[in-house]
């Protein structure tokens, strides 16, 4: 028989998934609308002798960090191609985040998650994460701090998607279809299979979720302590629910770097 606590946690997980899906749907609709606007602007700029520069801000407000890309080179009206592989797949990398609350160091294994590590290095080298806020904290059912959105709304990204990786890295699912994401785990946020972008979440307390979120890193003890402190402070007033919203103790990524260990 399922206990009331187990049921509460299951409902919290289902709510997390629904919110991810709604935010992704809103993001895609905005990109479709802005693609039409952007195509009109291309004609105007071409007539005036203008040109699109690589690395410019896209019309939806997200950073376009695809090297050398132009609107016409995108495989779809919505997205640009993911960055070319430029890391050592056999090496280990460190994702260092300097925040206003302290420094968080995340160990990454390129052998297990090469596409994810490659994307994070590409983005960090471009300064994509610098100055962004960790926009979401959950304190009931699942315990994560979500970051990596340049818009700070849950709908932003780099303009491309990367595939899921290492989904079996946390073991086989239990009877409820979930796996345990241990405290300290860093994983990709998404809105469905192979829709990872720049958003990621930091697990500060053991959480059960479907094995659908690429686990690509592990925080050091100092970093975990920082996120635990943010979690204990709770969500800000005016959030959608008591246990899900912007963190009361605001966290800003001042500088992010990825280096080979």
JOKA-V323176 format. One record per helix or strand of 3 or more residues. SS is the DSSP state (H for helix, E for strand). FROM is the first residue (numbers start at 1). LEN is the number of residues. If there is no record, write none. Layout:
SS FROM LEN
SS FROM LEN
This chain:
H 4 44
H 71 3
E 92 8
E 102 8
H 114 12
E 136 3
E 144 4
E 178 4
E 185 4
E 200 4
E 207 4
E 215 5
H 221 13
E 252 9
